[in-house]
């Protein structure tokens, strides 16, 4: 338990040095408690924010079929309904292929990079193999 504040102007150097471990301990405890409070508040805010994102995704999930039905209905004023639905389906398949290709290319780029563990392993191999190579 921390002692109440008192005037230390007249304390000797040895007294101040003797109190130093307790002061450091109190400081560390206070910092740990502040970190715990920050983590608690931040995790609560992140949890609530995540719930709001999930609610938004729920409404987006139901908005996609509505816009697709709207597109089919709009195209059906020029084409038969079955052709309109087939055209919207084809557009969706092309969009899926396009974005899937973009994702595949990005993951291929990520997988081709040397990660830090591989870099350390390469450095160790170089150090063990011939330690006196001049670069």
DRENFI-676569 format. One record per residue: x, y negated, z of N, C-alpha, C in turn. Coordinates in Angstrom, 2 decimals. Example, Ala and Ser with C-alpha at 12.3 -4.5 7.8 and 13.67 -1.06 7.14 Angstrom:
BEGIN
+---------+---------+---------+---------+---------+---------+---------+---------+---------+
!    n_c1 !    n_c2 !    n_c3 !   ca_c1 !   ca_c2 !   ca_c3 !    c_c1 !    c_c2 !    c_c3 !
+---------+---------+---------+---------+---------+---------+---------+---------+---------+
!   13.19 !    5.69 !    7.80 !   12.30 !    4.50 !    7.80 !   13.20 !    3.30 !    7.80 !
!   12.85 !    2.25 !    7.08 !   13.67 !    1.06 !    7.14 !   12.90 !   -0.03 !    7.87 !
+---------+---------+---------+---------+---------+---------+---------+---------+---------+
***
This chain:
BEGIN
+---------+---------+---------+---------+---------+---------+---------+---------+---------+
!    n_c1 !    n_c2 !    n_c3 !   ca_c1 !   ca_c2 !   ca_c3 !    c_c1 !    c_c2 !    c_c3 !
+---------+---------+---------+---------+---------+---------+---------+---------+---------+
!    0.84 !    1.17 !    0.00 !    0.00 !    0.00 !    0.00 !    0.88 !   -1.23 !    0.00 !
!    0.61 !   -2.17 !   -0.82 !    1.40 !   -3.38 !   -0.93 !    1.14 !   -4.28 !    0.27 !
!    2.22 !   -4.87 !    0.71 !    2.08 !   -5.80 !    1.84 !    1.52 !   -7.12 !    1.34 !
!    0.85 !   -7.88 !    2.22 !    0.33 !   -9.18 !    1.79 !    1.50 !  -10.14 !    1.52 !
!    1.22 !  -11.17 !    0.75 !    2.23 !  -12.15 !    0.39 !    2.73 !  -12.89 !    1.63 !
!    4.03 !  -13.07 !    1.69 !    4.61 !  -13.87 !    2.77 !    5.76 !  -14.68 !    2.21 !
!    6.10 !  -15.77 !    2.88 !    7.19 !  -16.64 !    2.45 !    8.51 !  -15.95 !    2.75 !
!    9.34 !  -15.76 !    1.73 !   10.60 !  -15.05 !    1.88 !   11.79 !  -16.00 !    1.78 !
!   11.55 !  -17.27 !    1.90 !   12.62 !  -18.24 !    1.72 !   13.71 !  -18.09 !    2.77 !
!   13.38 !  -17.68 !    3.98 !   14.37 !  -17.57 !    5.05 !   14.90 !  -16.16 !    5.24 !
!   14.48 !  -15.19 !    4.43 !   14.96 !  -13.82 !    4.58 !   16.42 !  -13.72 !    4.12 !
!   17.14 !  -12.82 !    4.73 !   18.55 !  -12.64 !    4.36 !   18.64 !  -11.81 !    3.08 !
!   19.83 !  -11.81 !    2.50 !   20.05 !  -11.06 !    1.27 !   19.85 !   -9.57 !    1.49 !
!   20.31 !   -9.06 !    2.63 !   20.15 !   -7.64 !    2.92 !   18.68 !   -7.27 !    3.07 !
!   17.90 !   -8.12 !    3.66 !   16.46 !   -7.86 !    3.79 !   15.80 !   -7.82 !    2.42 !
!   16.17 !   -8.77 !    1.58 !   15.61 !   -8.80 !    0.22 !   16.02 !   -7.57 !   -0.58 !
!   17.30 !   -7.18 !   -0.45 !   17.76 !   -5.98 !   -1.15 !   17.10 !   -4.72 !   -0.60 !
!   16.82 !   -4.70 !    0.70 !   16.14 !   -3.55 !    1.30 !   14.71 !   -3.40 !    0.80 !
!   14.08 !   -4.53 !    0.49 !   12.69 !   -4.50 !    0.00 !   12.61 !   -4.24 !   -1.51 !
!   13.73 !   -4.27 !   -2.18 !   13.74 !   -4.11 !   -3.62 !   13.13 !   -2.79 !   -4.10 !
!   13.45 !   -1.63 !   -3.53 !   12.83 !   -0.38 !   -4.01 !   11.30 !   -0.40 !   -3.91 !
!   10.79 !   -0.94 !   -2.82 !    9.34 !   -1.00 !   -2.66 !    8.72 !   -1.94 !   -3.70 !
!    9.39 !   -3.05 !   -3.96 !    8.88 !   -4.00 !   -4.95 !    8.87 !   -3.38 !   -6.35 !
!    9.94 !   -2.65 !   -6.69 !   10.01 !   -2.00 !   -7.99 !    8.93 !   -0.93 !   -8.09 !
!    8.75 !   -0.15 !   -7.02 !    7.71 !    0.88 !   -7.00 !    6.33 !    0.26 !   -7.19 !
!    6.07 !   -0.84 !   -6.50 !    4.78 !   -1.52 !   -6.63 !    4.58 !   -2.05 !   -8.05 !
!    5.67 !   -2.57 !   -8.64 !    5.58 !   -3.07 !  -10.01 !    5.26 !   -1.94 !  -10.98 !
!    5.95 !   -0.81 !  -10.83 !    5.71 !    0.33 !  -11.72 !    4.28 !    0.85 !  -11.55 !
!    3.81 !    0.94 !  -10.31 !    2.43 !    1.39 !  -10.08 !    1.43 !    0.44 !  -10.70 !
!    1.68 !   -0.86 !  -10.57 !    0.77 !   -1.84 !  -11.14 !    0.75 !   -1.74 !  -12.67 !
!    1.92 !   -1.54 !  -13.28 !    1.97 !   -1.39 !  -14.73 !    1.25 !   -0.13 !  -15.19 !
!    1.41 !    0.96 !  -14.44 !    0.72 !    2.22 !  -14.78 !   -0.79 !    2.04 !  -14.66 !
!   -1.25 !    1.37 !  -13.61 !   -2.69 !    1.12 !  -13.44 !   -3.22 !    0.22 !  -14.56 !
!   -2.43 !   -0.78 !  -14.96 !   -2.86 !   -1.65 !  -16.06 !   -2.95 !   -0.85 !  -17.36 !
!   -1.98 !    0.05 !  -17.58 !   -2.02 !    0.89 !  -18.79 !   -3.23 !    1.81 !  -18.78 !
!   -3.54 !    2.39 !  -17.62 !   -4.72 !    3.26 !  -17.51 !   -5.99 !    2.48 !  -17.82 !
!   -6.09 !    1.27 !  -17.29 !   -7.28 !    0.45 !  -17.53 !   -7.39 !    0.10 !  -19.00 !
!   -6.26 !   -0.23 !  -19.64 !   -6.26 !   -0.57 !  -21.06 !   -6.69 !    0.63 !  -21.89 !
!   -6.13 !    1.81 !  -21.58 !   -6.48 !    3.02 !  -22.32 !   -7.97 !    3.33 !  -22.16 !
!   -8.48 !    3.19 !  -20.94 !   -9.89 !    3.48 !  -20.69 !  -10.79 !    2.54 !  -21.50 !
!  -10.51 !    1.24 !  -21.44 !  -11.34 !    0.27 !  -22.16 !  -11.21 !    0.46 !  -23.67 !
!   -9.99 !    0.67 !  -24.14 !   -9.76 !    0.84 !  -25.58 !  -10.44 !    2.10 !  -26.11 !
!  -10.33 !    3.20 !  -25.36 !  -10.96 !    4.44 !  -25.82 !  -12.48 !    4.33 !  -25.82 !
!  -13.02 !    3.61 !  -24.84 !  -14.47 !    3.41 !  -24.81 !  -14.91 !    2.59 !  -26.02 !
!  -14.17 !    1.50 !  -26.30 !  -14.52 !    0.67 !  -27.46 !  -14.37 !    1.44 !  -28.76 !
!  -13.31 !    2.26 !  -28.86 !  -13.11 !    3.06 !  -30.07 !  -14.22 !    4.09 !  -30.23 !
!  -14.66 !    4.68 !  -29.13 !  -15.76 !    5.64 !  -29.19 !  -17.06 !    5.01 !  -29.65 !
!  -17.37 !    3.84 !  -29.11 !  -18.59 !    3.15 !  -29.51 !  -18.50 !    2.72 !  -30.98 !
!  -17.32 !    2.21 !  -31.37 !  -17.13 !    1.83 !  -32.78 !  -17.28 !    3.02 !  -33.71 !
!  -16.79 !    4.18 !  -33.28 !  -16.92 !    5.39 !  -34.10 !  -18.38 !    5.79 !  -34.26 !
!  -19.15 !    5.64 !  -33.22 !  -20.59 !    5.96 !  -33.30 !  -21.27 !    5.04 !  -34.31 !
!  -20.91 !    3.74 !  -34.28 !  -21.53 !    2.81 !  -35.23 !  -21.14 !    3.17 !  -36.67 !
!  -19.87 !    3.60 !  -36.87 !  -19.47 !    4.04 !  -38.21 !  -20.25 !    5.28 !  -38.63 !
!  -20.49 !    6.20 !  -37.70 !  -21.28 !    7.39 !  -38.03 !  -22.71 !    7.02 !  -38.41 !
!  -23.29 !    6.05 !  -37.71 !  -24.64 !    5.59 !  -38.05 !  -24.65 !    4.98 !  -39.45 !
!  -23.62 !    4.17 !  -39.75 !  -23.54 !    3.58 !  -41.09 !  -23.39 !    4.66 !  -42.15 !
!  -22.58 !    5.68 !  -41.88 !  -22.42 !    6.79 !  -42.84 !  -23.71 !    7.57 !  -43.02 !
!  -24.51 !    7.70 !  -41.95 !  -25.81 !    8.37 !  -42.06 !  -26.69 !    7.65 !  -43.07 !
!  -26.76 !    6.32 !  -42.95 !  -27.59 !    5.56 !  -43.88 !  -27.01 !    5.57 !  -45.29 !
!  -25.69 !    5.57 !  -45.40 !  -25.07 !    5.68 !  -46.72 !  -25.38 !    7.03 !  -47.35 !
!  -25.39 !    8.08 !  -46.52 !  -25.71 !    9.42 !  -47.02 !  -27.08 !    9.45 !  -47.67 !
!  -28.04 !    8.75 !  -47.08 !  -29.38 !    8.74 !  -47.65 !  -29.55 !    7.69 !  -48.74 !
!  -28.66 !    6.72 !  -48.80 !  -28.75 !    5.70 !  -49.85 !  -28.27 !    6.24 !  -51.19 !
!  -27.33 !    7.18 !  -51.17 !  -26.81 !    7.73 !  -52.43 !  -27.91 !    8.42 !  -53.23 !
!  -28.70 !    9.32 !  -52.65 !  -29.77 !    9.93 !  -53.46 !  -30.80 !    8.91 !  -53.96 !
!  -31.04 !    7.89 !  -53.17 !  -32.01 !    6.87 !  -53.60 !  -31.51 !    6.16 !  -54.85 !
!  -30.22 !    5.77 !  -54.86 !  -29.70 !    5.07 !  -56.03 !  -29.64 !    6.01 !  -57.24 !
!  -29.40 !    7.28 !  -57.00 !  -29.39 !    8.24 !  -58.11 !  -30.79 !    8.42 !  -58.69 !
!  -31.79 !    8.50 !  -57.84 !  -33.18 !    8.60 !  -58.32 !  -33.55 !    7.33 !  -59.08 !
!  -33.09 !    6.19 !  -58.58 !  -33.34 !    4.93 !  -59.26 !  -32.70 !    4.93 !  -60.66 !
!  -31.48 !    5.46 !  -60.77 !  -30.82 !    5.53 !  -62.08 !  -31.57 !    6.47 !  -63.01 !
!  -32.00 !    7.61 !  -62.51 !  -32.76 !    8.56 !  -63.33 !  -34.08 !    7.93 !  -63.78 !
!  -34.75 !    7.25 !  -62.87 !  -36.03 !    6.61 !  -63.22 !  -35.82 !    5.51 !  -64.25 !
!  -34.73 !    4.76 !  -64.09 !  -34.46 !    3.70 !  -65.06 !  -34.14 !    4.25 !  -66.43 !
!  -33.33 !    5.30 !  -66.48 !  -33.01 !    5.90 !  -67.78 !  -34.21 !    6.60 !  -68.40 !
!  -35.12 !    7.08 !  -67.56 !  -36.28 !    7.81 !  -68.09 !  -37.25 !    6.90 !  -68.83 !
!  -37.05 !    5.59 !  -68.74 !  -37.91 !    4.70 !  -69.54 !  -37.48 !    4.73 !  -71.01 !
!  -36.25 !    5.17 !  -71.32 !  -35.80 !    5.32 !  -72.71 !  -35.71 !    6.78 !  -73.14 !
!  -35.35 !    7.66 !  -72.19 !  -35.14 !    9.07 !  -72.50 !  -36.13 !    9.91 !  -71.70 !
!  -36.27 !   11.17 !  -72.05 !  -37.07 !   12.07 !  -71.21 !  -36.41 !   12.21 !  -69.82 !
!  -37.20 !   12.57 !  -68.84 !  -36.70 !   12.66 !  -67.47 !  -35.58 !   13.69 !  -67.36 !
!  -35.75 !   14.82 !  -68.04 !  -34.70 !   15.85 !  -67.94 !  -33.38 !   15.36 !  -68.50 !
!  -33.41 !   14.59 !  -69.61 !  -32.18 !   14.06 !  -70.19 !  -31.58 !   12.98 !  -69.29 !
!  -32.42 !   12.19 !  -68.67 !  -31.93 !   11.17 !  -67.74 !  -31.22 !   11.82 !  -66.55 !
!  -31.83 !   12.85 !  -66.01 !  -31.22 !   13.56 !  -64.87 !  -29.91 !   14.21 !  -65.30 !
!  -29.88 !   14.78 !  -66.50 !  -28.66 !   15.41 !  -67.02 !  -27.56 !   14.36 !  -67.23 !
!  -27.92 !   13.19 !  -67.73 !  -26.94 !   12.11 !  -67.94 !  -26.36 !   11.63 !  -66.62 !
!  -27.20 !   11.44 !  -65.61 !  -26.72 !   11.02 !  -64.29 !  -25.83 !   12.09 !  -63.69 !
!  -26.22 !   13.35 !  -63.86 !  -25.40 !   14.46 !  -63.37 !  -24.03 !   14.46 !  -64.06 !
!  -24.01 !   14.26 !  -65.37 !  -22.76 !   14.22 !  -66.11 !  -21.86 !   13.07 !  -65.66 !
!  -22.45 !   11.92 !  -65.41 !  -21.67 !   10.78 !  -64.91 !  -21.08 !   11.09 !  -63.54 !
!  -21.87 !   11.75 !  -62.70 !  -21.37 !   12.13 !  -61.37 !  -20.22 !   13.13 !  -61.48 !
!  -20.34 !   14.09 !  -62.39 !  -19.26 !   15.07 !  -62.58 !  -18.00 !   14.38 !  -63.07 !
!  -18.13 !   13.44 !  -64.02 !  -16.96 !   12.71 !  -64.51 !  -16.32 !   11.87 !  -63.40 !
!  -17.15 !   11.23 !  -62.58 !  -16.61 !   10.45 !  -61.46 !  -15.90 !   11.35 !  -60.47 !
!  -16.48 !   12.52 !  -60.19 !  -15.86 !   13.47 !  -59.27 !  -14.51 !   13.93 !  -59.80 !
!  -14.44 !   14.23 !  -61.10 !  -13.18 !   14.66 !  -61.70 !  -12.13 !   13.55 !  -61.65 !
!  -12.54 !   12.33 !  -61.95 !  -11.62 !   11.19 !  -61.93 !  -11.05 !   10.96 !  -60.54 !
!  -11.92 !   10.88 !  -59.53 !  -11.43 !   10.61 !  -58.18 !  -10.69 !   11.82 !  -57.60 !
!  -11.10 !   13.02 !  -57.99 !  -10.35 !   14.20 !  -57.57 !   -8.95 !   14.21 !  -58.15 !
!   -8.82 !   13.79 !  -59.40 !   -7.49 !   13.70 !  -60.02 !   -6.64 !   12.64 !  -59.32 !
!   -7.24 !   11.50 !  -59.00 !   -6.50 !   10.47 !  -58.26 !   -6.02 !   10.99 !  -56.90 !
!   -6.89 !   11.71 !  -56.21 !   -6.50 !   12.29 !  -54.92 !   -5.41 !   13.33 !  -55.07 !
!   -5.52 !   14.17 !  -56.09 !   -4.50 !   15.19 !  -56.33 !   -3.15 !   14.55 !  -56.61 !
!   -3.13 !   13.52 !  -57.44 !   -1.88 !   12.84 !  -57.76 !   -1.27 !   12.18 !  -56.52 !
!   -2.11 !   11.63 !  -55.66 !   -1.60 !   10.99 !  -54.45 !   -1.02 !   12.03 !  -53.49 !
!   -1.69 !   13.17 !  -53.34 !   -1.17 !   14.21 !  -52.46 !    0.10 !   14.82 !  -53.02 !
!    0.18 !   14.94 !  -54.33 !    1.41 !   15.45 !  -54.93 !    2.57 !   14.50 !  -54.65 !
!    2.28 !   13.20 !  -54.69 !    3.30 !   12.20 !  -54.38 !    3.74 !   12.30 !  -52.91 !
!    2.78 !   12.52 !  -52.03 !    3.09 !   12.63 !  -50.60 !    3.92 !   13.88 !  -50.34 !
!    3.54 !   14.99 !  -50.95 !    4.24 !   16.24 !  -50.70 !    5.64 !   16.26 !  -51.30 !
!    5.90 !   15.42 !  -52.30 !    7.23 !   15.41 !  -52.91 !    8.22 !   14.59 !  -52.09 !
!    7.75 !   13.77 !  -51.16 !    8.66 !   12.98 !  -50.33 !    9.38 !   13.85 !  -49.33 !
!   10.60 !   13.44 !  -49.00 !   11.36 !   14.14 !  -47.98 !   10.94 !   13.58 !  -46.63 !
!   10.47 !   14.46 !  -45.75 !   10.05 !   13.99 !  -44.43 !   11.29 !   13.83 !  -43.54 !
!   11.16 !   13.13 !  -42.41 !   12.31 !   12.90 !  -41.55 !   12.99 !   14.18 !  -41.06 !
!   12.21 !   15.21 !  -40.80 !   12.81 !   16.47 !  -40.35 !   13.69 !   17.07 !  -41.44 !
!   13.25 !   16.98 !  -42.70 !   14.06 !   17.47 !  -43.80 !   15.33 !   16.64 !  -43.95 !
!   15.22 !   15.33 !  -43.72 !   16.39 !   14.46 !  -43.83 !   17.42 !   14.81 !  -42.76 !
!   16.95 !   15.08 !  -41.54 !   17.87 !   15.47 !  -40.46 !   18.51 !   16.81 !  -40.78 !
!   17.73 !   17.75 !  -41.30 !   18.29 !   19.06 !  -41.66 !   19.34 !   18.91 !  -42.76 !
!   19.10 !   18.06 !  -43.73 !   20.08 !   17.82 !  -44.79 !   21.35 !   17.20 !  -44.21 !
!   21.18 !   16.25 !  -43.29 !   22.35 !   15.62 !  -42.67 !   23.17 !   16.64 !  -41.87 !
!   22.48 !   17.53 !  -41.18 !   23.19 !   18.55 !  -40.39 !   23.94 !   19.49 !  -41.32 !
!   23.32 !   19.89 !  -42.43 !   23.99 !   20.76 !  -43.40 !   25.23 !   20.08 !  -43.97 !
!   25.11 !   18.78 !  -44.27 !   26.25 !   18.05 !  -44.80 !   27.37 !   17.94 !  -43.76 !
!   26.98 !   17.72 !  -42.50 !   27.98 !   17.59 !  -41.45 !   28.68 !   18.92 !  -41.19 !
!   27.94 !   20.03 !  -41.25 !   28.55 !   21.35 !  -41.02 !   29.38 !   21.81 !  -42.21 !
!   28.91 !   21.50 !  -43.41 !   29.56 !   21.99 !  -44.62 !   30.96 !   21.44 !  -44.80 !
!   31.09 !   20.17 !  -44.92 !   32.41 !   19.56 !  -45.08 !   32.36 !   18.20 !  -44.41 !
!   32.93 !   18.13 !  -43.25 !   32.85 !   16.92 !  -42.44 !   33.68 !   15.78 !  -42.94 !
!   34.56 !   15.99 !  -43.92 !   35.43 !   14.91 !  -44.35 !   35.20 !   14.52 !  -45.81 !
!   33.96 !   14.55 !  -46.26 !   33.64 !   14.03 !  -47.58 !   33.57 !   12.51 !  -47.51 !
!   34.18 !   11.85 !  -48.45 !   34.10 !   10.39 !  -48.48 !   32.96 !    9.98 !  -49.40 !
!   32.10 !    9.15 !  -48.87 !   30.96 !    8.68 !  -49.65 !   31.21 !    7.28 !  -50.09 !
+---------+---------+---------+---------+---------+---------+---------+---------+---------+
***
